[in-house]
């Protein structure tokens, strides 16, 4: 089911760099803060910089790899490759501020 009444936001707080091959976002979330619901139209790489625990809150129409609510520990320096299609929000469920880079890979 696709919701037509919602407005999707940016995938993170700000773009740090962009060219014809990549776009690099920075995400910072305070403890308890949730980002906007967004769609990942590109495959991307997540680089965890700081924090202790995060959650992904998927929407019912997501086609990305995360289909159900999931929480996980943050390990600074961890890197994850994620395929496109996710419609979701990120939620800081930890006690420390969260910081990551998201590197979108353009086709």
C-alpha positions as YAML, in Angstrom:
chain: A
units: angstrom
residues:
- id: 1
  name: UNK
  ca: [0.00, 0.00, 0.00]
- id: 2
  name: UNK
  ca: [1.39, 3.40, -0.98]
- id: 3
  name: UNK
  ca: [0.42, 6.40, 1.09]
- id: 4
  name: UNK
  ca: [-0.31, 9.43, -1.03]
- id: 5
  name: UNK
  ca: [-1.06, 11.78, 1.89]
- id: 6
  name: UNK
  ca: [2.44, 11.85, 3.39]
- id: 7
  name: UNK
  ca: [5.32, 14.16, 2.58]
- id: 8
  name: UNK
  ca: [8.75, 12.57, 2.40]
- id: 9
  name: UNK
  ca: [11.72, 14.41, 3.86]
- id: 10
  name: UNK
  ca: [15.45, 14.39, 3.24]
- id: 11
  name: UNK
  ca: [17.34, 11.23, 4.16]
- id: 12
  name: UNK
  ca: [19.60, 13.13, 6.58]
- id: 13
  name: UNK
  ca: [20.33, 16.60, 7.97]
- id: 14
  name: UNK
  ca: [22.53, 18.04, 5.22]
- id: 15
  name: UNK
  ca: [24.48, 17.29, 2.07]
- id: 16
  name: UNK
  ca: [28.25, 17.56, 2.61]
- id: 17
  name: UNK
  ca: [29.33, 16.81, -0.96]
- id: 18
  name: UNK
  ca: [27.77, 15.96, -4.32]
- id: 19
  name: UNK
  ca: [28.98, 15.31, -7.83]
- id: 20
  name: UNK
  ca: [27.72, 13.23, -10.77]
- id: 21
  name: UNK
  ca: [28.71, 9.92, -9.05]
- id: 22
  name: UNK
  ca: [27.99, 10.30, -5.30]
- id: 23
  name: UNK
  ca: [26.07, 12.35, -2.76]
- id: 24
  name: UNK
  ca: [27.31, 12.40, 0.85]
- id: 25
  name: UNK
  ca: [24.86, 13.23, 3.65]
- id: 26
  name: UNK
  ca: [25.51, 13.85, 7.33]
- id: 27
  name: UNK
  ca: [22.95, 12.66, 9.88]
- id: 28
  name: UNK
  ca: [22.88, 13.77, 13.50]
- id: 29
  name: UNK
  ca: [20.08, 12.75, 15.89]
- id: 30
  name: UNK
  ca: [19.81, 13.61, 19.56]
- id: 31
  name: UNK
  ca: [18.75, 10.88, 22.01]
- id: 32
  name: UNK
  ca: [15.05, 10.17, 21.43]
- id: 33
  name: UNK
  ca: [14.98, 12.12, 18.16]
- id: 34
  name: UNK
  ca: [13.48, 10.63, 14.99]
- id: 35
  name: UNK
  ca: [14.34, 11.79, 11.48]
- id: 36
  name: UNK
  ca: [11.75, 12.43, 8.79]
- id: 37
  name: UNK
  ca: [10.19, 9.61, 6.81]
- id: 38
  name: UNK
  ca: [12.21, 9.38, 3.60]
- id: 39
  name: UNK
  ca: [12.75, 7.15, 0.58]
- id: 40
  name: UNK
  ca: [16.12, 5.76, -0.50]
- id: 41
  name: UNK
  ca: [16.11, 6.00, -4.29]
- id: 42
  name: UNK
  ca: [19.79, 5.05, -4.52]
- id: 43
  name: UNK
  ca: [21.97, 2.27, -3.14]
- id: 44
  name: UNK
  ca: [24.03, 3.74, -0.31]
- id: 45
  name: UNK
  ca: [26.73, 3.14, 2.26]
- id: 46
  name: UNK
  ca: [26.23, 3.99, 5.94]
- id: 47
  name: UNK
  ca: [29.26, 4.92, 8.04]
- id: 48
  name: UNK
  ca: [28.61, 5.06, 11.78]
- id: 49
  name: UNK
  ca: [30.66, 7.75, 13.51]
- id: 50
  name: UNK
  ca: [29.20, 7.98, 17.02]
- id: 51
  name: UNK
  ca: [26.24, 6.91, 19.14]
- id: 52
  name: UNK
  ca: [25.14, 3.84, 21.07]
- id: 53
  name: UNK
  ca: [21.79, 2.51, 19.79]
- id: 54
  name: UNK
  ca: [19.64, 3.20, 16.72]
- id: 55
  name: UNK
  ca: [16.41, 1.94, 15.21]
- id: 56
  name: UNK
  ca: [14.95, 1.84, 11.72]
- id: 57
  name: UNK
  ca: [11.20, 2.49, 11.51]
- id: 58
  name: UNK
  ca: [10.01, 1.22, 8.10]
- id: 59
  name: UNK
  ca: [6.82, 2.29, 6.39]
- id: 60
  name: UNK
  ca: [4.35, -0.37, 5.14]
- id: 61
  name: UNK
  ca: [5.22, 0.32, 1.48]
- id: 62
  name: UNK
  ca: [8.99, -0.04, 1.88]
- id: 63
  name: UNK
  ca: [10.78, -2.20, -0.67]
- id: 64
  name: UNK
  ca: [14.19, -1.93, 1.00]
- id: 65
  name: UNK
  ca: [15.95, -4.55, 3.10]
- id: 66
  name: UNK
  ca: [14.38, -3.45, 6.41]
- id: 67
  name: UNK
  ca: [10.75, -4.60, 6.47]
- id: 68
  name: UNK
  ca: [10.14, -4.55, 10.23]
- id: 69
  name: UNK
  ca: [11.15, -2.27, 13.10]
- id: 70
  name: UNK
  ca: [14.70, -3.09, 14.16]
- id: 71
  name: UNK
  ca: [17.07, -1.80, 16.85]
- id: 72
  name: UNK
  ca: [20.82, -2.31, 16.86]
- id: 73
  name: UNK
  ca: [23.90, -1.22, 18.76]
- id: 74
  name: UNK
  ca: [26.05, 1.45, 17.12]
- id: 75
  name: UNK
  ca: [29.72, 0.63, 16.64]
- id: 76
  name: UNK
  ca: [31.70, 3.68, 15.49]
- id: 77
  name: UNK
  ca: [33.57, 2.77, 12.32]
- id: 78
  name: UNK
  ca: [30.99, 0.20, 11.16]
- id: 79
  name: UNK
  ca: [30.18, 0.43, 7.46]
- id: 80
  name: UNK
  ca: [27.05, -1.04, 5.82]
- id: 81
  name: UNK
  ca: [26.02, -1.35, 2.17]
- id: 82
  name: UNK
  ca: [22.24, -0.92, 1.78]
- id: 83
  name: UNK
  ca: [20.23, -1.43, -1.40]
- id: 84
  name: UNK
  ca: [17.73, 1.20, -2.53]
- id: 85
  name: UNK
  ca: [14.00, 1.08, -1.95]
- id: 86
  name: UNK
  ca: [13.67, 1.75, 1.76]
- id: 87
  name: UNK
  ca: [10.87, 4.04, 2.92]
- id: 88
  name: UNK
  ca: [11.63, 4.64, 6.57]
- id: 89
  name: UNK
  ca: [12.69, 6.89, 9.41]
- id: 90
  name: UNK
  ca: [15.75, 6.62, 11.66]
- id: 91
  name: UNK
  ca: [15.24, 6.87, 15.43]
- id: 92
  name: UNK
  ca: [17.94, 7.38, 18.06]
- id: 93
  name: UNK
  ca: [16.86, 5.00, 20.84]
- id: 94
  name: UNK
  ca: [20.16, 5.41, 22.66]
- id: 95
  name: UNK
  ca: [21.45, 7.73, 25.36]
- id: 96
  name: UNK
  ca: [24.13, 9.41, 23.25]
- id: 97
  name: UNK
  ca: [23.88, 11.67, 20.20]
- id: 98
  name: UNK
  ca: [24.03, 9.71, 16.94]
- id: 99
  name: UNK
  ca: [26.25, 10.70, 14.02]
- id: 100
  name: UNK
  ca: [26.66, 8.98, 10.63]
- id: 101
  name: UNK
  ca: [27.53, 9.59, 7.01]
- id: 102
  name: UNK
  ca: [25.35, 8.27, 4.20]
- id: 103
  name: UNK
  ca: [27.06, 7.93, 0.83]
- id: 104
  name: UNK
  ca: [24.56, 7.59, -2.01]
- id: 105
  name: UNK
  ca: [25.86, 5.86, -5.14]
- id: 106
  name: UNK
  ca: [24.41, 7.44, -8.28]
- id: 107
  name: UNK
  ca: [23.77, 5.28, -11.34]
...
